[in-house]
């Protein structure tokens, strides 16, 4: 996985820098997302591994993407095909997204709860996380009934386990000492 990230980073950085310069970050995110989803398809994976020339592979991907790609997006596809890197497009998109989040000072926070959260609870969690992380947060809420009660809050850097299951696990660990 880290090899894919290493390969994808220069493409993502170049795309991000160009998108910032052209004031087209959202457009580039859409183009990269679409092309990365296309490349994830099993049939497309098999096609990319075929013995076709780089030009034919690039032309095929560009024609399938159609109007989703502007001329600069097409140039990126051609460059990546020439370097035999089309299969790393999903990693390019993920890395591009991390550059966008860093630029916008936003981060995604995963909130796993035992019960559905109401709007007030979501607002309180978002406000607390924005204060702690010093950036805007986007909550990604999900349910897990095995938590019994409470929430688990996860981001790239840390985990806050406020669930009953987590508390019981910590108590059990303490009692075994």
N, C-alpha and C positions, 0 to 999 in steps of 0.2 A: 504494500500500500504506500509506503513512504517513497518507493521508487516512482510510482505514478505521480505523486505529489511533486517530486523533484522535477520530473519531466514536464508536468503541467504548469508549474509556477511561472516560467518565463512567458509562456503564451498568455496566461491569465493576467500577468502584470502588464504586458504590452497592450492587451485588449482594454484593461482597466484604465491605463494611462491615456490611451487614445480616446476612450469613452469620456473621460473627464475633460480632456482637451476639446472634444466636440460637443460637450454638454449632452451626451446621449447615453448615460449610464443605464437607464431603464430599457432603452432600445437594445443595447448590447446584452443586457441580462436576459431579455426575451429571446434574442437570437441564439445565445449560448445555451439557454435552457432547451429550446426546441431542438437544436442540433444534437445536444447531449442525450436527450430522450430518444432521438432517432437512432443514435449509435448504440444505445443500450439494447435495442431490439435484437433478438437472437438471429433472425434472418439477416439483419444488417451486419451483425458480428461475423457471420459466416462469409458474407459478401466481402467484407473488409479484409479478410484473411486470404482471399483469392489471389491469383497471380496476375491480376489486371494491373495496368500501368497506373502511376499516381494520377495522371491527368484523367483517366477514365473513372477512377474512384472518386476524385474530386467532382467531376462533372455529374456523376450519379447522385452523390450526396446533395450537391447544389440543386439539381433538378427536382429531387424529392422535397427539399426544403422550400423550393419555389420562392414566393414573395416574402417568406419569413426572413430571408437574408438580404441585406443590402450589398452593395459592391464591396464594402470593407469586410463584411462577414464572409463573403465569397472568397475574398483574398486570404482570409485566415484559414478557411477550409482547404484552399489550394496549397497553402504553405504547409499545413499539417499533413496533408496527403503526400506532398513531396518528401517530407521528412518521415513518412510512415508512422505518424502519430495520431491518426484519427480516432483510434480506440481510447485515447486519453481525454477525449472531449468532456465526459462527465466530470473528471477531476479538474479540468480547466474551469468548468462552470462552478464547481464547489469553491475552488480557490478564488475565482472572480467574485463570488458572493461574499467571501470572507473579507476581501478588499473593500467591497461596497459597505459592508457592515462597519468595518473599521473607519472608513471615510465618513460615514454618517453617524458614527458613534452609537451604533445600535448593536444589540446582541439578542439572540434568541434564548429564552429561558423556558425550560420544560417544567411544568407543574403537574405532578401526578397526585391525584387525590382519591380518597375512598368514596366520597360523595361528590355530586356535581357542585361546582362553586357558583355562587351568585355573582352578579356584577360588582357589588360592593367588595366582596372578598377578593375578586380578581384585581380591582383597582388598588386595594391595600397592598396586595402582594407586589403588583407592578411598581407602586410608589416606593415600597421598601427596597426592592431590588434595584430600581433606578438610583436611589440614594446610595446603596452599598456599592454598586458597580460604576457609578458616576457616568452613566450613559443611558440612552433610551433602551427600553426592553420591549420585546415582543413575546407575549406569553403563548405557549403552546400547551394547552391543557388537555389532560387525558384522565381516564378513570382506571383504578385498579382496586377492586373490592377486597383483595387480600391484605391491603394495608390496615384494615379494621377501621381506623379513623385517622384524621390528620392528613398531612401532605408531605411530599418529597419535592424539593425544588432543586433542579439541576441546571448548570450552565457549563461552559467549557472548563472553567477554572475550579469549581467546587460543587459540593452537594450538601444541601441542608435536609436532613432527615427528621421531620417532625411527625412521623407516623407512629401509631401505636405499635405496629409491628417492629419498627426500628427501636423504639424504647424498650420493648420486651426483649429484643435481641441483645441490646446493651446491658440490660439488667441481668440476663442469663449469663453473659460473659463475665460480669462483675462477680456474680455469685460463685462461679467456677474457680475463681482465683483463691 
